[in-house]
Amino acid sequence: MAGELVLIVEDNPLNMKLARDVLVFNGYQVAEAMTAEEGIVIACKREPALILMDIQLPGMDGVTAFKQLRQYPETQHIPVIALTASAMVTDRKVILAAGFDGYETKPISVKHLLDTVRTVIDKRAKATPGGAPSAAPAKEPK
Ligand code: MN
């Protein structure tokens, strides 16, 4: 079920527009940031279900931003998918080693992006207590 809030951090207006249009058309809510610094502020305030994080950004890069997001209690649980124009094997290794939840290579493939977004959000919902409303957890004895 779509409707979740996805934060897109991307400095390229065309990539931003494509990602936004695809997600909105498929029922997601979207928040946008053109820098990592702005993205972190929005992530803390709005706690999106997922963040799409460009790696090459002016100022702070996406890998550094990801590491900061993992430091804050408000954002440490939010899955982050890296967006990068680079298909270089070394870059891919750095990104995966940093612990990103997924990886999308630009130019963006619409179907692949939607599949990845859905899979990562569903996986996180299952792993999070309260993610399944029908299965109320038993109360712990005090
Ligand atoms: Mn960029």
Residues whose N, C-alpha, C, O or C-beta is under 5 A from the ligand:
A	BS01	MN	D11 N12 D54 Q56 L57
